[in-house]
Amino acid sequence: MSAGFILYSVSNFSVACCSINQEVGLVFRHCIEEMEAAMKNICLVAFLVILGVAQFDGAYGAGECGKSNPDTEAWKLAPCAAAAQDANAAVSSKCCSQVKRLGQNPSCLCAVMLSNTAKSSGVKPEVAITIPKRCNIPDRPVGYKCGAYTLP
């Protein structure tokens, strides 16, 4: 039901209400009170619908990276681009700090390394998976399975 239809129905209701009741004064006030109650209900329903639609975006809440999308998180690993393509490339401190942060949630780190953004950036998963070790992160999840790969 569209908002236009609802408002049209409310205005027809008010016309019908006021035309049926020809008495002035108390009846007229009663009609206004009924219209106000109807408008309050319409506003409440509209608010709940808007709130429900806004909350629907919460589908990512149960994902590997919480409410964040792995492809979005992959952009934060831009300092790791060279190190994720070449096992002999130096790993920057910025890269290591981002990997350490993401490594707190191994499933997120894994999802980011295997994300479409990482793939389209030329990341080699078999090389990217070695970055936590190359950063000498002591509490990295050694042995964690990441798709076909295992964190060293």
C-alpha atoms as an extended CHARMM CRD file, in Angstrom:
* protein
*
       152  EXT
         1         1  MET       CA              0.0000000000        0.0000000000        0.0000000000  PROA      1               0.0000000000
         2         2  SER       CA              1.5600000000        3.2950000000       -1.0290000000  PROA      2               0.0000000000
         3         3  ALA       CA              1.7570000000        6.3920000000        1.1290000000  PROA      3               0.0000000000
         4         4  GLY       CA             -0.3940000000        8.2590000000       -1.4210000000  PROA      4               0.0000000000
         5         5  PHE       CA             -3.1290000000        5.6520000000       -1.1330000000  PROA      5               0.0000000000
         6         6  ILE       CA             -2.9700000000        5.7890000000        2.6610000000  PROA      6               0.0000000000
         7         7  LEU       CA             -3.2440000000        9.5840000000        2.7130000000  PROA      7               0.0000000000
         8         8  TYR       CA             -6.0630000000        9.4640000000        0.1470000000  PROA      8               0.0000000000
         9         9  SER       CA             -7.8860000000        6.9140000000        2.3130000000  PROA      9               0.0000000000
        10        10  VAL       CA             -7.4230000000        9.0580000000        5.4170000000  PROA      10              0.0000000000
        11        11  SER       CA             -8.7400000000       12.1520000000        3.6110000000  PROA      11              0.0000000000
        12        12  ASN       CA            -11.7610000000       10.1770000000        2.3260000000  PROA      12              0.0000000000
        13        13  PHE       CA            -12.3050000000        8.9010000000        5.8630000000  PROA      13              0.0000000000
        14        14  SER       CA            -12.2910000000       12.4580000000        7.1910000000  PROA      14              0.0000000000
        15        15  VAL       CA            -14.7090000000       13.6810000000        4.5110000000  PROA      15              0.0000000000
        16        16  ALA       CA            -17.0300000000       10.7420000000        5.1140000000  PROA      16              0.0000000000
        17        17  CYS       CA            -16.8090000000       11.1480000000        8.8650000000  PROA      17              0.0000000000
        18        18  CYS       CA            -17.5270000000       14.8480000000        8.7810000000  PROA      18              0.0000000000
        19        19  SER       CA            -20.2460000000       14.6490000000        6.1190000000  PROA      19              0.0000000000
        20        20  ILE       CA            -22.1330000000       11.8810000000        7.9330000000  PROA      20              0.0000000000
        21        21  ASN       CA            -22.0840000000       13.7560000000       11.2120000000  PROA      21              0.0000000000
        22        22  GLN       CA            -23.7150000000       17.1100000000       10.5220000000  PROA      22              0.0000000000
        23        23  GLU       CA            -23.6790000000       18.2230000000       14.1250000000  PROA      23              0.0000000000
        24        24  VAL       CA            -21.2120000000       20.9770000000       14.8060000000  PROA      24              0.0000000000
        25        25  GLY       CA            -19.0370000000       21.1640000000       17.8890000000  PROA      25              0.0000000000
        26        26  LEU       CA            -18.6080000000       17.8670000000       19.7130000000  PROA      26              0.0000000000
        27        27  VAL       CA            -19.0120000000       15.7170000000       16.6160000000  PROA      27              0.0000000000
        28        28  PHE       CA            -16.5800000000       17.8560000000       14.6160000000  PROA      28              0.0000000000
        29        29  ARG       CA            -13.9930000000       17.5410000000       17.3790000000  PROA      29              0.0000000000
        30        30  HSD       CA            -14.6030000000       13.7780000000       17.4100000000  PROA      30              0.0000000000
        31        31  CYS       CA            -13.8580000000       13.6520000000       13.6680000000  PROA      31              0.0000000000
        32        32  ILE       CA            -10.6090000000       15.5660000000       14.1490000000  PROA      32              0.0000000000
        33        33  GLU       CA             -9.5670000000       13.2430000000       16.9710000000  PROA      33              0.0000000000
        34        34  GLU       CA            -10.2570000000       10.2160000000       14.7750000000  PROA      34              0.0000000000
        35        35  MET       CA             -8.2090000000       11.7390000000       11.9500000000  PROA      35              0.0000000000
        36        36  GLU       CA             -5.3370000000       12.5040000000       14.3310000000  PROA      36              0.0000000000
        37        37  ALA       CA             -5.4080000000        8.9430000000       15.6460000000  PROA      37              0.0000000000
        38        38  ALA       CA             -5.4130000000        7.5790000000       12.0910000000  PROA      38              0.0000000000
        39        39  MET       CA             -2.4780000000        9.8150000000       11.1100000000  PROA      39              0.0000000000
        40        40  LYS       CA             -0.5350000000        8.7650000000       14.2160000000  PROA      40              0.0000000000
        41        41  ASN       CA             -1.0580000000        5.1220000000       13.2730000000  PROA      41              0.0000000000
        42        42  ILE       CA              0.0280000000        5.7840000000        9.6910000000  PROA      42              0.0000000000
        43        43  CYS       CA              3.1400000000        7.6070000000       10.8870000000  PROA      43              0.0000000000
        44        44  LEU       CA              3.9540000000        4.7820000000       13.2990000000  PROA      44              0.0000000000
        45        45  VAL       CA              3.5880000000        2.1580000000       10.5500000000  PROA      45              0.0000000000
        46        46  ALA       CA              5.6990000000        4.2480000000        8.1370000000  PROA      46              0.0000000000
        47        47  PHE       CA              8.3940000000        4.6650000000       10.8040000000  PROA      47              0.0000000000
        48        48  LEU       CA              8.4670000000        0.9200000000       11.5000000000  PROA      48              0.0000000000
        49        49  VAL       CA              8.7020000000        0.1270000000        7.7750000000  PROA      49              0.0000000000
        50        50  ILE       CA             11.5890000000        2.5830000000        7.3290000000  PROA      50              0.0000000000
        51        51  LEU       CA             13.3180000000        1.2020000000       10.4130000000  PROA      51              0.0000000000
        52        52  GLY       CA             12.8830000000       -2.3570000000        9.1350000000  PROA      52              0.0000000000
        53        53  VAL       CA             14.3140000000       -1.4940000000        5.7210000000  PROA      53              0.0000000000
        54        54  ALA       CA             17.2750000000        0.2890000000        7.3290000000  PROA      54              0.0000000000
        55        55  GLN       CA             18.0150000000       -2.7230000000        9.5320000000  PROA      55              0.0000000000
        56        56  PHE       CA             17.8360000000       -5.1360000000        6.5920000000  PROA      56              0.0000000000
        57        57  ASP       CA             21.3570000000       -4.1050000000        5.6370000000  PROA      57              0.0000000000
        58        58  GLY       CA             22.5130000000       -5.9920000000        8.7230000000  PROA      58              0.0000000000
        59        59  ALA       CA             22.8840000000       -9.1560000000        6.6420000000  PROA      59              0.0000000000
        60        60  TYR       CA             26.6620000000       -8.7770000000        6.8220000000  PROA      60              0.0000000000
        61        61  GLY       CA             26.5290000000       -8.8290000000       10.6280000000  PROA      61              0.0000000000
        62        62  ALA       CA             27.1170000000      -12.5840000000       10.7090000000  PROA      62              0.0000000000
        63        63  GLY       CA             29.9140000000      -12.5510000000        8.1190000000  PROA      63              0.0000000000
        64        64  GLU       CA             33.5620000000      -13.4100000000        8.5960000000  PROA      64              0.0000000000
        65        65  CYS       CA             34.4620000000       -9.7640000000        9.2320000000  PROA      65              0.0000000000
        66        66  GLY       CA             31.4320000000       -8.8060000000       11.2940000000  PROA      66              0.0000000000
        67        67  LYS       CA             29.5070000000       -5.9530000000        9.7140000000  PROA      67              0.0000000000
        68        68  SER       CA             32.3170000000       -5.2010000000        7.2900000000  PROA      68              0.0000000000
        69        69  ASN       CA             32.5770000000       -6.8450000000        3.9070000000  PROA      69              0.0000000000
        70        70  PRO       CA             35.8200000000       -8.7900000000        3.1680000000  PROA      70              0.0000000000
        71        71  ASP       CA             36.1800000000       -6.8450000000       -0.0930000000  PROA      71              0.0000000000
        72        72  THR       CA             36.0690000000       -3.5770000000        1.8720000000  PROA      72              0.0000000000
        73        73  GLU       CA             38.6370000000       -4.9010000000        4.3380000000  PROA      73              0.0000000000
        74        74  ALA       CA             40.8690000000       -5.9600000000        1.4310000000  PROA      74              0.0000000000
        75        75  TRP       CA             41.3610000000       -2.2960000000        0.4630000000  PROA      75              0.0000000000
        76        76  LYS       CA             42.9020000000       -1.7160000000        3.8920000000  PROA      76              0.0000000000
        77        77  LEU       CA             45.6410000000       -4.1780000000        2.9460000000  PROA      77              0.0000000000
        78        78  ALA       CA             46.8350000000       -2.0420000000        0.0200000000  PROA      78              0.0000000000
        79        79  PRO       CA             50.2780000000       -1.6540000000        1.6800000000  PROA      79              0.0000000000
        80        80  CYS       CA             50.6180000000       -5.4440000000        1.3120000000  PROA      80              0.0000000000
        81        81  ALA       CA             50.1080000000       -5.5080000000       -2.4720000000  PROA      81              0.0000000000
        82        82  ALA       CA             53.7260000000       -6.2180000000       -3.4530000000  PROA      82              0.0000000000
        83        83  ALA       CA             54.2730000000       -8.6700000000       -0.5950000000  PROA      83              0.0000000000
        84        84  ALA       CA             51.1170000000      -10.5730000000       -1.5620000000  PROA      84              0.0000000000
        85        85  GLN       CA             52.3560000000      -11.0700000000       -5.1300000000  PROA      85              0.0000000000
        86        86  ASP       CA             56.0280000000      -11.8450000000       -4.5150000000  PROA      86              0.0000000000
        87        87  ALA       CA             57.2720000000      -14.0400000000       -1.6660000000  PROA      87              0.0000000000
        88        88  ASN       CA             60.6720000000      -12.3140000000       -1.8470000000  PROA      88              0.0000000000
        89        89  ALA       CA             59.2930000000       -8.7510000000       -1.5480000000  PROA      89              0.0000000000
        90        90  ALA       CA             59.8030000000       -6.8730000000        1.7020000000  PROA      90              0.0000000000
        91        91  VAL       CA             56.7440000000       -6.5530000000        3.9360000000  PROA      91              0.0000000000
        92        92  SER       CA             56.1500000000       -2.9880000000        5.1580000000  PROA      92              0.0000000000
        93        93  SER       CA             55.3600000000       -2.1340000000        8.7650000000  PROA      93              0.0000000000
        94        94  LYS       CA             51.9880000000       -0.7010000000        7.6490000000  PROA      94              0.0000000000
        95        95  CYS       CA             51.1760000000       -4.0210000000        6.0170000000  PROA      95              0.0000000000
        96        96  CYS       CA             52.1800000000       -5.9350000000        9.1390000000  PROA      96              0.0000000000
        97        97  SER       CA             50.0660000000       -3.7690000000       11.4280000000  PROA      97              0.0000000000
        98        98  GLN       CA             46.9900000000       -4.2690000000        9.2180000000  PROA      98              0.0000000000
        99        99  VAL       CA             47.5980000000       -8.0170000000        8.9840000000  PROA      99              0.0000000000
       100       100  LYS       CA             48.0690000000       -8.2110000000       12.7530000000  PROA      100             0.0000000000
       101       101  ARG       CA             44.7640000000       -6.3720000000       13.2520000000  PROA      101             0.0000000000
       102       102  LEU       CA             42.8900000000       -8.6250000000       10.8250000000  PROA      102             0.0000000000
       103       103  GLY       CA             44.6910000000      -11.7010000000       12.1720000000  PROA      103             0.0000000000
       104       104  GLN       CA             42.8110000000      -11.2480000000       15.4600000000  PROA      104             0.0000000000
       105       105  ASN       CA             39.9360000000      -12.7990000000       13.5070000000  PROA      105             0.0000000000
       106       106  PRO       CA             41.5230000000      -15.5460000000       11.3620000000  PROA      106             0.0000000000
       107       107  SER       CA             38.3330000000      -16.2300000000        9.3890000000  PROA      107             0.0000000000
       108       108  CYS       CA             38.1920000000      -12.5510000000        8.4010000000  PROA      108             0.0000000000
       109       109  LEU       CA             41.8690000000      -12.5160000000        7.3900000000  PROA      109             0.0000000000
       110       110  CYS       CA             41.2630000000      -15.6180000000        5.3170000000  PROA      110             0.0000000000
       111       111  ALA       CA             38.1330000000      -14.1600000000        3.6720000000  PROA      111             0.0000000000
       112       112  VAL       CA             40.0480000000      -10.9790000000        2.8250000000  PROA      112             0.0000000000
       113       113  MET       CA             42.9650000000      -12.8910000000        1.2790000000  PROA      113             0.0000000000
       114       114  LEU       CA             40.5440000000      -14.9010000000       -0.8620000000  PROA      114             0.0000000000
       115       115  SER       CA             38.1970000000      -11.9790000000       -1.6610000000  PROA      115             0.0000000000
       116       116  ASN       CA             37.3130000000      -10.8190000000       -5.1600000000  PROA      116             0.0000000000
       117       117  THR       CA             39.1210000000       -7.5360000000       -4.5030000000  PROA      117             0.0000000000
       118       118  ALA       CA             42.3300000000       -9.3770000000       -3.5990000000  PROA      118             0.0000000000
       119       119  LYS       CA             42.0530000000      -11.6350000000       -6.6490000000  PROA      119             0.0000000000
       120       120  SER       CA             41.4250000000       -8.7270000000       -9.0130000000  PROA      120             0.0000000000
       121       121  SER       CA             44.4350000000       -6.9040000000       -7.5090000000  PROA      121             0.0000000000
       122       122  GLY       CA             46.7300000000       -9.7560000000       -8.4820000000  PROA      122             0.0000000000
       123       123  VAL       CA             47.1380000000      -11.1870000000       -4.9820000000  PROA      123             0.0000000000
       124       124  LYS       CA             48.4700000000      -14.7380000000       -4.9960000000  PROA      124             0.0000000000
       125       125  PRO       CA             46.7650000000      -16.5420000000       -2.0780000000  PROA      125             0.0000000000
       126       126  GLU       CA             49.6910000000      -18.9580000000       -1.6830000000  PROA      126             0.0000000000
       127       127  VAL       CA             51.9800000000      -15.9290000000       -1.1830000000  PROA      127             0.0000000000
       128       128  ALA       CA             49.5460000000      -13.7730000000        0.8110000000  PROA      128             0.0000000000
       129       129  ILE       CA             49.0580000000      -16.5760000000        3.3230000000  PROA      129             0.0000000000
       130       130  THR       CA             52.7640000000      -16.2680000000        4.2630000000  PROA      130             0.0000000000
       131       131  ILE       CA             52.5660000000      -12.5810000000        5.2250000000  PROA      131             0.0000000000
       132       132  PRO       CA             51.7230000000      -13.1380000000        8.9250000000  PROA      132             0.0000000000
       133       133  LYS       CA             54.8340000000      -15.3130000000        9.2730000000  PROA      133             0.0000000000
       134       134  ARG       CA             56.9630000000      -12.8710000000        7.2680000000  PROA      134             0.0000000000
       135       135  CYS       CA             55.7820000000      -10.1140000000        9.6590000000  PROA      135             0.0000000000
       136       136  ASN       CA             56.9370000000      -12.2430000000       12.6040000000  PROA      136             0.0000000000
       137       137  ILE       CA             53.5240000000      -11.9790000000       14.2550000000  PROA      137             0.0000000000
       138       138  PRO       CA             53.9800000000      -14.1790000000       17.3360000000  PROA      138             0.0000000000
       139       139  ASP       CA             50.3020000000      -14.9250000000       18.0010000000  PROA      139             0.0000000000
       140       140  ARG       CA             49.3490000000      -15.6710000000       14.4120000000  PROA      140             0.0000000000
       141       141  PRO       CA             46.9400000000      -18.5970000000       13.9140000000  PROA      141             0.0000000000
       142       142  VAL       CA             49.5060000000      -21.1720000000       12.7560000000  PROA      142             0.0000000000
       143       143  GLY       CA             47.8510000000      -24.1310000000       11.0330000000  PROA      143             0.0000000000
       144       144  TYR       CA             44.5890000000      -22.2780000000       10.3740000000  PROA      144             0.0000000000
       145       145  LYS       CA             42.9340000000      -23.6340000000        7.2100000000  PROA      145             0.0000000000
       146       146  CYS       CA             42.1710000000      -20.9100000000        4.7010000000  PROA      146             0.0000000000
       147       147  GLY       CA             40.4190000000      -22.5520000000        1.7850000000  PROA      147             0.0000000000
       148       148  ALA       CA             43.0060000000      -24.7690000000        0.1160000000  PROA      148             0.0000000000
       149       149  TYR       CA             45.7950000000      -23.0620000000        2.0630000000  PROA      149             0.0000000000
       150       150  THR       CA             47.1520000000      -23.3810000000        5.6040000000  PROA      150             0.0000000000
       151       151  LEU       CA             48.6660000000      -20.4880000000        7.5390000000  PROA      151             0.0000000000
       152       152  PRO       CA             52.3650000000      -21.2400000000        8.2140000000  PROA      152             0.0000000000
